């Protein structure tokens, strides 16, 4: 079956040009010889001095007035005017001729959109004239590359110059391409779309050679749009096969913009499968159809890309961007077939399936932006989780956290901060999907608990900075170092929490890890959370309360005979009762624990070993707190009442 973009199946656009071709050929066969002299005169006018659209329109009308009444309609007059422009190019394929033609079609959409098909009709009748159109294309493209002010309209010149200046100054050019070259108005080159498309049709090899050497990404983008890579899968496929290498063996991008832009167009093509579908309340039939269409596109796209010599680094860098977008959008939308997240996730799986099991390609080039390294680590973790590649080592990741005072203020500290930024984004889930991927290599290692403890020990300097401050911070930004340090520590802790959850899942699935290993990590995390509650007294303090609370909830939920997961038993220490006793030193935190575990009702009673007077005091204390500041300490009155009834 021939692969097509979803929009490609719409025949209406193709039928319009089919009708144009028929009308033009009929005119040439029946009237061109009769009108040859008059048409040549009008073509000469375009070449020598240029004519306005209205003037050309009147000249055509007066020339054909005696020919056929049907050719006096506006569309027929525009058709003949377009043909005269073609004749002008044949006689004089110069930049000046092109500029004169542009003046005409700026006032006539018909001539602008019919010019390409008219040129192709002419080359079929007169193949010897192909060289004229190729020569014109060459001259126009040269002018565009040189940013010749004559060829870009004054209206778009400022926008284009600003875009080119931005491109020149940006340090992450590949990222800008992945983002779709934001802020650029493609209409800056709209007048030349026909030139690009004609060159592609008449001399495909020269077209590829030219656009492959463009340093201006906006020009390449418009060229791809002009030839219809978003409307024709076969056109996209052809360019992919001929596009030069874009990535080196170490993952470095060599600056060639063609292949990355083709990948951007591939994303647009896949997304066509859900155009027009509602984001919610999608019928099962439409959902199944869209999923099937996306799968049918992913397979040939990835298979084609896998045949390229630079497929490994290409997949690595592209996958990193797809994962970047997934991390930013969160996990809420990944199951919705109409979302970009679903598309990106399905592509990541398709890429993983194409990679050999033993392949664990690493991005080693120093030119790769720092933020990409951990994101790519997440990509490899996803592939490993899906069984596509072997497991990653975790030692290098753990070693990145090892800092002393000098390295904290040097490149190593800066790189750790930069690597962590995407993983430190706000999320309702702790740990979230991104953190789980970062934790996966440790969770699947031979000793997950000792490996995480090693990571935590490497944060010693960061914890000292949180407790005592960073002497490098200036008066202007006196908490900068402490803020960065606490964010890194929080990430390190949530990685541990993700490891704990993954270990628990392994234990349930196949007993592939011992309960003692899980207990060791649980105790280490508990110790870490309590330590941070003591030393972190002003930045994100609520997050450490949340962290401790999540551990206490897990202790009860994972206890045999209580929750759905039987990992711990009543005798394992610390027990839930021990943790509740510890929480009573902070009355608000105690009630947060109760509020989040009250669903266990009578089972909760058996595991809270507090004197009755202590419970009465805790009830009275929280009532006082609520009366003093109910908005600050949001403890539900219903929770207090239900707990009181239990005891």
C-alpha positions as CSV (number, residue, x, y, z in Angstrom):
1,X,0.0,0.0,0.0
2,X,1.3,3.5,-0.9
3,X,2.0,5.7,2.1
4,X,0.3,9.1,2.0
5,X,-0.1,12.0,4.5
6,X,-3.8,12.1,5.7
7,X,-4.4,15.4,3.9
8,X,-3.0,14.0,0.7
9,X,-6.1,11.9,0.2
10,X,-8.1,15.1,-0.6
11,X,-8.4,15.3,-4.4
12,X,-10.0,18.7,-4.6
13,X,-6.7,20.6,-4.8
14,X,-5.4,18.2,-7.5
15,X,-8.6,18.5,-9.6
16,X,-8.3,22.3,-9.7
17,X,-4.9,22.0,-11.4
18,X,-6.1,19.3,-13.7
19,X,-8.8,21.6,-15.0
20,X,-6.3,24.5,-15.4
21,X,-4.0,22.2,-17.5
22,X,-6.9,21.2,-19.7
23,X,-8.0,24.8,-20.4
24,X,-4.4,25.9,-21.1
25,X,-3.6,23.1,-23.5
26,X,-6.9,23.8,-25.3
27,X,-5.9,27.4,-25.7
28,X,-2.4,26.6,-27.0
29,X,-3.7,24.0,-29.4
30,X,-6.4,26.3,-30.9
31,X,-5.3,29.9,-30.6
32,X,-1.6,30.3,-29.7
33,X,-0.4,30.5,-33.3
34,X,-3.1,32.9,-34.3
35,X,-2.2,35.2,-31.4
36,X,1.6,34.6,-31.4
37,X,2.6,38.1,-32.6
38,X,0.4,39.9,-30.1
39,X,1.4,37.7,-27.2
40,X,5.1,38.3,-28.0
41,X,4.6,42.0,-27.9
42,X,3.0,41.8,-24.4
43,X,5.9,39.5,-23.3
44,X,8.4,42.0,-24.5
45,X,6.6,44.7,-22.5
46,X,7.1,42.6,-19.3
47,X,10.8,42.1,-20.1
48,X,11.7,45.6,-21.0
49,X,9.8,48.0,-18.9
50,X,7.3,45.9,-16.9
51,X,3.6,46.3,-16.9
52,X,0.9,46.6,-14.3
53,X,-1.6,43.8,-14.0
54,X,-4.4,46.1,-15.2
55,X,-2.4,47.1,-18.3
56,X,-1.6,43.4,-19.1
57,X,-5.2,42.5,-18.5
58,X,-6.4,45.1,-21.0
59,X,-3.8,44.1,-23.6
60,X,-4.9,40.5,-23.4
61,X,-8.6,41.4,-23.7
62,X,-8.0,43.6,-26.8
63,X,-5.9,40.8,-28.4
64,X,-8.5,38.1,-28.0
65,X,-11.6,40.1,-28.5
66,X,-12.2,38.5,-31.9
67,X,-11.1,35.0,-31.0
68,X,-13.7,33.4,-28.9
69,X,-16.4,34.8,-26.7
70,X,-15.6,32.3,-23.9
71,X,-12.1,33.8,-23.5
72,X,-13.4,37.2,-22.4
73,X,-14.1,35.9,-18.9
74,X,-11.8,37.1,-16.1
75,X,-10.4,33.6,-15.4
76,X,-9.6,33.0,-19.1
77,X,-7.9,36.4,-19.5
78,X,-5.8,35.6,-16.4
79,X,-4.9,32.2,-17.9
80,X,-3.6,33.9,-21.1
81,X,-1.8,36.5,-19.0
82,X,-0.1,33.7,-17.1
83,X,1.0,32.2,-20.4
84,X,2.5,35.5,-21.5
85,X,4.6,35.6,-18.3
86,X,5.9,32.1,-19.2
87,X,6.8,33.3,-22.7
88,X,8.6,36.3,-21.1
89,X,10.8,34.0,-19.0
90,X,11.7,31.9,-22.0
91,X,12.8,35.0,-23.9
92,X,14.7,36.5,-21.0
93,X,15.3,34.4,-17.9
94,X,16.7,37.2,-15.8
95,X,16.2,38.5,-12.3
96,X,14.7,41.7,-13.8
97,X,12.1,39.7,-15.8
98,X,11.2,37.9,-12.6
99,X,10.8,41.1,-10.6
100,X,8.5,42.5,-13.4
101,X,6.4,39.3,-13.3
102,X,6.1,39.6,-9.5
103,X,4.6,43.1,-9.8
104,X,1.9,41.5,-12.0
105,X,0.9,38.6,-9.8
106,X,0.9,40.7,-6.6
107,X,-2.4,42.0,-8.0
108,X,-3.6,38.6,-9.3
109,X,-3.8,35.4,-7.2
110,X,-4.8,33.5,-10.4
111,X,-1.5,34.3,-12.2
112,X,0.5,33.7,-9.0
113,X,-1.0,30.2,-8.4
114,X,-1.2,29.2,-12.1
115,X,2.3,30.2,-13.1
116,X,4.0,26.9,-12.0
117,X,1.6,24.6,-13.8
118,X,1.8,26.8,-16.9
119,X,5.6,26.6,-16.9
120,X,5.4,22.8,-16.7
121,X,2.9,22.7,-19.5
122,X,5.3,24.7,-21.6
123,X,8.3,22.4,-20.9
124,X,6.2,19.4,-21.9
125,X,5.5,21.1,-25.3
126,X,9.0,22.7,-25.6
127,X,11.5,20.6,-23.5
128,X,14.3,22.6,-25.0
129,X,13.2,25.6,-22.9
130,X,13.8,23.8,-19.6
131,X,17.2,25.4,-19.3
132,X,15.6,28.9,-19.3
133,X,13.4,28.1,-16.3
134,X,16.3,26.5,-14.5
135,X,18.5,29.5,-15.2
136,X,15.9,31.8,-13.9
137,X,15.5,29.7,-10.7
138,X,19.2,29.8,-10.2
139,X,19.4,33.6,-10.5
140,X,16.4,34.1,-8.1
141,X,17.8,31.7,-5.5
142,X,21.2,33.5,-5.7
143,X,19.5,36.8,-5.0
144,X,17.6,35.3,-2.1
145,X,20.8,33.8,-0.6
146,X,22.5,37.2,-0.9
147,X,19.4,38.9,0.7
148,X,19.1,41.1,-2.3
149,X,16.8,43.9,-1.2
150,X,15.1,44.1,-4.6
151,X,13.6,40.6,-4.3
152,X,12.1,40.9,-0.7
153,X,9.2,43.2,-0.4
154,X,9.6,46.2,1.9
155,X,6.6,44.9,3.9
156,X,8.5,41.7,4.9
157,X,12.1,42.9,4.8
158,X,12.3,44.0,8.4
159,X,10.8,40.8,9.7
160,X,13.2,38.7,7.7
161,X,16.2,40.7,8.7
162,X,15.2,40.3,12.4
163,X,14.8,36.6,11.9
164,X,18.2,36.2,10.3
165,X,19.8,38.3,13.1
166,X,18.1,36.1,15.7
167,X,19.3,32.9,14.0
168,X,22.9,34.3,13.8
169,X,22.9,35.1,17.5
170,X,21.1,32.0,19.0
171,X,23.4,29.4,20.5
172,X,21.0,26.5,20.2
173,X,20.1,26.5,16.5
174,X,19.0,22.9,16.3
175,X,16.5,23.6,19.1
176,X,15.1,26.5,17.1
177,X,14.6,24.2,14.1
178,X,12.8,21.6,16.3
179,X,10.5,24.3,17.5
180,X,9.6,25.1,14.0
181,X,11.6,28.3,13.5
182,X,9.3,30.4,15.7
183,X,8.6,34.0,14.8
184,X,9.4,33.7,11.1
185,X,6.8,34.9,8.6
186,X,7.0,32.4,5.7
187,X,5.2,35.0,3.5
188,X,8.6,36.8,3.3
189,X,9.4,34.4,0.5
190,X,5.9,33.7,-0.8
191,X,6.5,35.2,-4.2
192,X,9.3,32.7,-4.9
193,X,7.4,29.5,-4.1
194,X,6.9,28.8,-7.7
195,X,10.6,29.2,-8.5
196,X,11.5,26.5,-5.9
197,X,8.9,24.1,-7.0
198,X,9.8,24.5,-10.7
199,X,13.5,23.8,-10.0
200,X,12.5,20.7,-8.0
201,X,10.4,19.4,-10.9
202,X,12.9,20.2,-13.7
203,X,16.2,19.5,-12.0
204,X,15.7,17.6,-8.8
205,X,19.5,17.0,-8.3
206,X,20.3,20.6,-8.6
207,X,17.4,21.5,-6.2
208,X,18.7,19.2,-3.5
209,X,22.3,20.5,-4.0
210,X,21.2,24.0,-3.6
211,X,19.0,23.7,-0.6
212,X,21.5,21.4,1.1
213,X,24.0,24.2,1.1
214,X,21.7,27.0,2.3
215,X,22.8,28.5,5.6
216,X,19.5,30.3,5.9
217,X,17.1,27.9,7.6
218,X,14.1,30.0,6.7
219,X,14.9,29.7,3.0
220,X,15.2,25.9,3.3
221,X,11.9,25.7,5.2
222,X,10.1,27.7,2.5
223,X,11.6,25.5,-0.2
224,X,10.3,22.4,1.5
225,X,6.9,24.0,1.8
226,X,6.9,25.1,-1.8
227,X,7.6,21.6,-3.2
228,X,4.8,20.2,-1.0
229,X,6.5,17.9,1.5
230,X,3.6,18.4,3.8
231,X,1.1,17.5,1.0
232,X,3.0,14.6,-0.5
233,X,4.6,11.8,1.5
234,X,6.4,10.5,-1.6
235,X,8.0,14.0,-2.0
236,X,9.1,14.0,1.6
237,X,10.5,10.5,1.3
238,X,12.4,11.4,-1.9
239,X,14.1,14.4,-0.2
240,X,14.9,12.3,2.9
241,X,16.7,9.7,0.8
242,X,18.8,12.4,-0.9
243,X,19.4,14.8,2.0
244,X,23.0,15.0,3.2
245,X,24.2,13.7,6.5
246,X,23.2,16.0,9.4
247,X,24.7,14.3,12.4
248,X,28.2,13.0,13.2
249,X,28.9,9.6,14.9
250,X,29.3,11.3,18.3
251,X,25.9,12.9,18.0
252,X,27.1,16.4,17.0
253,X,24.9,18.3,14.6
254,X,27.0,19.4,11.6
255,X,24.9,22.5,10.8
256,X,22.9,21.1,7.9
257,X,19.4,22.3,8.4
258,X,17.7,20.2,5.7
259,X,17.2,16.8,7.5
260,X,16.1,18.4,10.9
261,X,13.5,20.4,9.0
262,X,12.3,17.3,7.2
263,X,11.7,15.7,10.6
264,X,9.7,18.7,11.7
265,X,7.5,18.2,8.6
266,X,7.2,14.5,9.4
267,X,5.7,15.6,12.8
268,X,3.2,17.9,11.0
269,X,2.3,15.1,8.6
270,X,1.6,12.6,11.4
271,X,-0.5,15.2,13.2
272,X,-2.8,15.5,10.1
273,X,-4.3,12.2,11.3
274,X,-6.2,14.1,14.0
275,X,-7.0,17.4,12.3
276,X,-10.6,18.3,12.8
277,X,-11.1,15.8,15.7
278,X,-12.4,17.1,19.0
279,X,-9.8,17.0,21.9
280,X,-12.3,15.3,24.2
281,X,-15.4,13.1,23.9
282,X,-13.9,11.4,20.8
283,X,-16.0,8.4,19.6
284,X,-14.3,5.0,19.9
285,X,-14.4,4.6,16.1
286,X,-12.6,7.9,15.4
287,X,-10.1,7.1,18.1
288,X,-9.3,3.7,16.7
289,X,-9.1,5.1,13.2
290,X,-6.7,7.9,14.3
291,X,-4.5,5.5,16.2
292,X,-4.3,3.1,13.3
293,X,-3.4,6.0,10.9
294,X,-0.7,7.3,13.2
295,X,0.8,3.8,13.5
296,X,0.7,3.3,9.7
297,X,2.7,6.5,9.3
298,X,5.2,5.9,12.1
299,X,6.3,2.6,10.6
300,X,7.5,3.7,7.1
301,X,8.9,7.0,8.5
302,X,11.1,5.2,11.0
303,X,12.0,2.4,8.6
304,X,13.1,5.0,6.0
305,X,15.2,7.0,8.6
306,X,16.8,3.9,9.9
307,X,18.4,3.3,6.4
308,X,20.3,6.6,6.6
309,X,24.0,6.4,7.5
310,X,23.5,8.9,10.3
311,X,20.4,7.1,11.7
312,X,21.8,6.5,15.2
313,X,22.8,10.0,16.0
314,X,19.7,11.3,14.2
315,X,17.4,9.1,16.3
316,X,19.3,10.1,19.4
317,X,19.0,13.9,18.9
318,X,15.4,13.7,17.6
319,X,14.3,11.4,20.4
320,X,15.8,13.8,22.9
321,X,13.6,16.6,21.5
322,X,10.5,14.4,21.5
323,X,11.1,13.5,25.1
324,X,11.7,17.1,25.9
325,X,8.3,18.0,24.6
326,X,6.7,15.1,26.6
327,X,8.3,16.3,29.8
328,X,7.0,19.8,29.3
329,X,3.5,18.7,28.5
330,X,3.3,16.2,31.3
331,X,1.7,12.8,31.4
332,X,-2.0,13.8,31.5
333,X,-2.4,14.0,27.7
334,X,-0.3,11.0,26.6
335,X,-3.3,8.7,26.1
336,X,-5.3,11.2,24.2
337,X,-4.8,10.4,20.5
338,X,-5.5,14.0,19.4
339,X,-2.6,15.4,21.5
340,X,0.9,16.1,20.4
341,X,2.1,14.1,23.4
342,X,0.4,10.9,22.1
343,X,2.1,11.5,18.7
344,X,5.5,12.1,20.3
345,X,5.2,9.1,22.6
346,X,4.2,6.8,19.7
347,X,7.2,8.0,17.7
348,X,9.5,7.3,20.6
349,X,8.2,3.7,20.8
350,X,8.6,3.3,17.0
351,X,12.2,4.5,17.2
352,X,12.9,2.2,20.1
353,X,11.6,-0.8,18.1
354,X,13.9,0.0,15.2
355,X,17.0,0.0,17.4
356,X,19.0,-3.2,17.8
357,X,18.9,-4.8,21.3
358,X,22.6,-4.4,21.8
359,X,22.7,-0.8,20.6
360,X,23.0,1.8,23.4
361,X,24.2,4.8,21.4
362,X,25.7,7.6,23.5
363,X,25.8,11.3,22.9
364,X,29.5,12.1,23.4
365,X,30.1,15.3,21.5
366,X,30.9,18.3,23.8
367,X,28.9,20.6,21.5
368,X,25.6,19.0,22.6
369,X,23.7,21.3,25.0
370,X,24.0,20.3,28.6
371,X,20.2,19.9,29.1
372,X,20.0,17.2,26.4
373,X,22.1,14.7,28.3
374,X,19.7,13.7,31.1
375,X,16.8,14.0,28.7
376,X,18.5,11.5,26.4
377,X,19.1,9.4,29.5
378,X,15.4,9.3,29.9
379,X,15.0,8.3,26.3
380,X,17.3,5.3,26.8
381,X,15.5,4.4,30.0
382,X,12.2,4.3,28.1
383,X,13.7,2.1,25.5
384,X,15.1,-0.2,28.1
385,X,11.8,-0.4,30.0
386,X,10.1,-1.4,26.8
387,X,12.7,-4.1,26.2
388,X,14.2,-2.5,23.1
389,X,17.8,-2.1,24.4
390,X,19.9,-3.4,27.3
391,X,20.0,-1.6,30.6
392,X,22.1,1.5,31.2
393,X,24.8,1.8,33.8
394,X,24.0,4.2,36.7
395,X,27.5,5.0,38.0
396,X,28.1,7.9,35.7
397,X,24.8,9.5,36.6
398,X,25.5,9.1,40.4
399,X,29.0,10.6,40.0
400,X,27.6,13.7,38.4
401,X,26.2,14.6,41.9
402,X,29.6,14.4,43.6
403,X,30.6,18.0,44.3
404,X,33.1,19.8,46.4
405,X,33.2,23.5,47.0
406,X,35.4,24.2,44.0
407,X,33.4,22.1,41.5
408,X,30.1,23.6,42.8
409,X,31.3,27.0,41.6
410,X,32.8,25.6,38.5
411,X,31.5,23.9,35.3
412,X,30.5,20.7,37.0
413,X,28.1,22.5,39.4
414,X,26.7,24.6,36.5
415,X,26.2,21.5,34.4
416,X,24.4,19.7,37.2
417,X,22.0,22.6,37.6
418,X,21.4,22.9,33.8
419,X,20.9,19.2,33.4
420,X,18.3,19.1,36.2
421,X,16.1,22.1,35.1
422,X,13.6,20.1,33.0
423,X,13.3,17.5,35.7
424,X,12.7,20.2,38.4
425,X,9.6,21.6,36.6
426,X,6.5,21.9,38.8
427,X,4.3,18.8,38.7
428,X,1.3,17.6,40.7
429,X,2.9,14.1,40.8
430,X,5.8,13.3,43.0
431,X,7.6,11.5,41.6
432,X,6.4,12.2,38.0
433,X,7.1,10.2,34.8
434,X,10.3,12.1,34.0
435,X,11.7,11.4,37.4
436,X,10.8,7.7,37.1
437,X,12.8,7.6,33.8
438,X,15.8,9.2,35.4
439,X,15.6,6.8,38.3
440,X,15.2,3.7,36.2
441,X,18.8,2.7,35.7
442,X,19.4,2.8,39.5
443,X,16.1,0.9,40.2
444,X,17.2,-1.9,37.9
445,X,20.8,-2.1,39.2
446,X,22.0,-4.9,41.4
447,X,21.8,-2.8,44.6
448,X,19.3,0.1,44.1
449,X,19.3,1.1,47.8
450,X,23.1,1.4,48.2
451,X,23.3,3.2,44.8
452,X,20.7,5.8,45.8
453,X,22.4,6.2,49.2
454,X,25.7,6.9,47.3
455,X,23.8,9.5,45.3
456,X,22.4,11.1,48.5
457,X,25.8,11.1,50.1
458,X,27.1,13.0,47.1
459,X,24.6,15.8,48.0
460,X,26.4,16.6,51.2
461,X,27.8,19.9,50.0
462,X,24.4,20.9,48.7
463,X,22.8,20.2,52.1
464,X,25.5,22.3,53.8
465,X,24.7,25.1,51.4
466,X,21.0,24.9,52.3
467,X,21.8,24.9,56.0
468,X,24.5,27.5,56.1
469,X,24.2,29.4,52.8
470,X,26.4,29.8,49.8
471,X,29.3,32.3,50.5
472,X,29.5,32.9,46.7
473,X,26.0,34.5,46.6
474,X,26.0,38.2,46.1
475,X,24.0,40.8,48.2
476,X,21.8,41.3,45.2
477,X,20.9,37.6,44.9
478,X,21.8,36.3,48.3
479,X,19.7,33.1,48.1
480,X,20.6,32.0,44.6
481,X,23.0,29.2,45.6
482,X,20.7,27.9,48.4
483,X,17.7,27.9,46.0
484,X,19.6,25.9,43.3
485,X,20.9,23.5,46.0
486,X,17.5,22.8,47.5
487,X,16.0,22.1,44.0
488,X,18.8,19.6,43.3
489,X,18.4,17.9,46.6
490,X,14.6,17.7,46.1
491,X,15.2,16.1,42.7
492,X,17.7,13.7,44.2
493,X,15.2,12.7,46.8
494,X,12.3,12.2,44.3
495,X,14.6,10.0,42.3
496,X,14.9,7.9,45.4
497,X,11.2,7.9,45.8
498,X,10.8,6.8,42.2
499,X,13.4,4.0,42.8
500,X,11.4,2.9,45.8
501,X,8.1,2.7,43.8
502,X,9.8,0.8,41.0
503,X,11.4,-1.7,43.5
504,X,8.0,-2.2,45.0
505,X,6.5,-3.0,41.6
506,X,9.4,-5.5,40.9
507,X,8.7,-7.2,44.2
508,X,5.0,-7.5,43.4
509,X,5.5,-8.6,39.8
510,X,8.0,-11.4,40.2
511,X,9.9,-11.1,43.4
512,X,12.9,-9.9,41.5
513,X,14.1,-7.9,44.5
514,X,14.3,-8.6,48.2
515,X,12.1,-7.0,50.8
516,X,15.2,-6.1,52.8
517,X,16.5,-4.1,49.9
518,X,13.2,-2.1,49.8
519,X,13.3,-1.6,53.6
520,X,16.9,-0.3,53.4
521,X,15.9,2.3,50.8
522,X,12.7,3.2,52.7
523,X,14.7,3.9,55.9
524,X,17.3,5.9,54.0
525,X,14.6,8.0,52.4
526,X,12.9,8.6,55.8
527,X,16.1,9.6,57.3
528,X,16.8,12.0,54.4
529,X,13.3,13.6,54.6
530,X,13.6,14.2,58.4
531,X,17.1,15.7,58.0
532,X,15.9,18.1,55.3
533,X,12.9,19.2,57.4
534,X,15.3,20.2,60.1
535,X,17.9,22.0,58.0
536,X,15.7,23.5,55.3
537,X,13.7,26.1,57.2
538,X,12.6,28.6,54.5
539,X,12.9,27.4,50.8
540,X,10.3,24.9,49.7
541,X,9.8,23.7,53.2
542,X,6.3,22.4,52.4
543,X,7.7,20.1,49.8
544,X,9.7,18.3,52.4
545,X,6.6,17.8,54.5
546,X,4.9,16.4,51.4
547,X,7.9,14.1,50.9
548,X,7.7,12.8,54.5
549,X,3.9,12.4,54.2
550,X,4.3,10.4,51.0
551,X,6.6,8.0,52.8
552,X,4.3,7.6,55.8
553,X,1.3,6.8,53.5
554,X,3.4,4.2,51.6
555,X,4.3,2.6,54.9
556,X,0.6,2.0,55.7
557,X,-0.6,1.3,52.1
558,X,2.2,-1.3,51.5
559,X,1.5,-3.2,54.8
560,X,0.1,-6.7,54.6
561,X,-3.6,-6.7,55.6
562,X,-4.1,-3.0,55.0
563,X,-3.5,-1.8,51.5
564,X,-3.6,-3.6,48.1
565,X,0.2,-4.1,48.1
566,X,1.7,-6.5,50.6
567,X,5.4,-5.6,51.1
568,X,5.8,-4.7,54.8
569,X,4.4,-6.5,57.8
570,X,3.5,-5.1,61.3
571,X,6.9,-6.0,62.8
572,X,9.0,-4.2,60.1
573,X,10.6,-1.0,61.5
574,X,9.8,1.8,61.5
575,X,6.1,0.8,61.9
576,X,3.3,3.0,60.9
577,X,2.6,3.5,64.6
578,X,6.2,4.7,65.1
579,X,5.8,7.3,62.3
580,X,2.5,8.5,63.7
581,X,4.1,9.1,67.1
582,X,6.9,11.0,65.5
583,X,4.4,13.2,63.6
584,X,2.6,14.3,66.8
585,X,5.4,16.8,67.6
586,X,3.9,18.9,64.8
587,X,0.1,19.0,65.3
588,X,-0.7,20.3,61.8
589,X,1.5,17.6,60.2
590,X,-0.1,14.9,62.3
591,X,-3.5,15.9,61.0
592,X,-2.3,15.9,57.5
593,X,-1.2,12.3,58.1
594,X,-4.6,11.4,59.5
595,X,-6.4,13.2,56.6
596,X,-4.5,11.1,54.0
597,X,-4.9,7.7,55.8
598,X,-8.4,8.0,57.1
599,X,-9.7,5.8,54.2
600,X,-8.4,2.8,56.1
601,X,-10.8,3.4,59.0
602,X,-10.7,0.5,61.5
603,X,-7.4,-0.7,60.3
604,X,-6.0,2.7,61.2
605,X,-7.3,2.3,64.8
606,X,-5.3,-0.8,65.2
607,X,-2.1,0.9,64.1
608,X,-2.2,4.1,66.0
609,X,-0.9,3.5,69.5
610,X,-1.5,6.8,71.3
611,X,-2.9,7.4,74.8
612,X,-6.5,8.7,74.8
613,X,-5.4,12.0,76.5
614,X,-2.8,12.6,73.7
615,X,-5.6,12.1,71.1
616,X,-7.8,14.6,73.0
617,X,-5.0,17.1,73.2
618,X,-4.3,16.7,69.4
619,X,-8.0,17.4,68.6
620,X,-8.1,20.5,70.9
621,X,-4.8,21.8,69.5
622,X,-5.9,21.5,65.9
623,X,-9.2,23.3,66.7
624,X,-7.2,26.2,68.2
625,X,-5.0,26.3,65.1
626,X,-8.0,26.3,62.8
627,X,-9.6,29.1,64.7
628,X,-6.5,31.1,64.6
629,X,-5.7,30.6,60.9
630,X,-8.0,28.4,59.0
631,X,-6.8,29.6,55.6
632,X,-3.2,28.8,56.3
633,X,-3.8,25.4,57.8
634,X,-6.4,23.7,55.7
635,X,-7.4,20.7,57.8
636,X,-10.9,19.5,57.0
637,X,-13.3,19.6,60.0
638,X,-14.9,16.4,58.7
639,X,-11.5,14.7,59.1
640,X,-11.3,15.7,62.8
641,X,-14.9,14.5,63.5
642,X,-14.4,11.1,61.8
643,X,-11.1,10.5,63.5
644,X,-12.7,11.4,66.9
645,X,-15.5,8.9,66.3
646,X,-13.0,6.2,65.7
647,X,-11.3,6.7,69.0
